[in-house]
Amino acid sequence: DYPTEGLTVHWNASICQHSGICAGTLPRVFRPSERPWIDPDAASAPQLAAMIDTCPSGALSYTWTSTDEAKAAEVEAPEV
């Protein structure tokens, strides 16, 4: 788990297809050659959620920890 303000990013390595969509979309956040490889503080919670929603395998998921962030994400589609 990778917590940040507004949400927690979850990664299930056992089902990851390594498509690279995450690193290609948010390279500041998803850095496969670094450890830890996810830096959730490098993007806003709505940006993270929007990118994670495109993960083809479902290996990336998230849990909202702030209802304000979740409501903001519903109202405005973030630019990824």
C-alpha positions in Angstrom: 0.0 0.0 0.0 1.1 3.5 -0.9 -0.8 6.1 1.1 -1.0 9.8 0.1 -3.4 12.6 0.9 -6.9 11.7 -0.2 -6.3 8.0 -1.1 -4.2 4.9 -0.7 -2.8 3.2 -3.8 -2.8 -0.6 -3.8 -0.7 -2.8 -6.0 -1.2 -6.6 -6.5 2.0 -7.8 -8.1 0.7 -11.3 -8.6 -1.8 -10.1 -11.3 0.2 -7.3 -12.8 0.5 -7.7 -16.6 3.3 -5.1 -16.8 1.6 -3.2 -19.6 3.4 0.0 -18.7 0.3 2.2 -18.9 0.9 3.5 -15.4 4.5 4.5 -16.0 3.7 5.9 -19.4 0.8 8.0 -18.1 2.3 9.2 -14.8 6.1 8.6 -14.9 6.7 10.8 -11.9 4.5 8.4 -9.8 5.2 5.0 -11.3 8.9 4.4 -11.6 9.6 0.7 -12.3 13.4 1.0 -11.9 13.2 2.7 -8.4 12.3 1.4 -5.0 9.8 2.1 -3.8 8.5 2.1 -7.3 5.3 4.1 -6.6 5.6 7.7 -5.3 1.9 8.7 -4.7 2.9 12.2 -3.6 4.0 13.0 -7.1 0.4 13.5 -8.4 -2.9 14.6 -7.0 -5.4 12.0 -5.7 -7.8 12.6 -8.6 -5.0 12.2 -11.1 -4.0 9.0 -9.4 -7.5 7.6 -9.4 -8.1 8.5 -13.1 -4.9 6.7 -14.1 -5.5 3.7 -11.9 -9.0 3.3 -13.4 -7.2 2.5 -16.7 -5.1 -0.3 -15.4 -6.0 -3.2 -17.7 -5.2 -6.0 -15.2 -6.7 -4.5 -12.1 -3.3 -4.8 -10.3 -3.5 -1.2 -9.3 -6.5 -0.1 -7.2 -7.2 2.6 -4.6 -9.2 3.4 -1.6 -10.4 7.0 -1.0 -9.3 8.2 2.5 -10.9 11.6 2.0 -14.5 12.1 1.0 -13.6 15.6 -0.2 -11.1 14.2 -2.7 -13.5 11.6 -3.8 -16.3 14.1 -4.4 -13.9 16.4 -6.3 -12.8 13.6 -8.6 -16.5 12.9 -9.4 -17.2 16.5 -10.3 -14.1 17.2 -12.4 -12.3 14.7 -14.7 -8.6 15.2 -13.9 -6.0 15.7 -16.6 -3.6 12.8 -16.6 
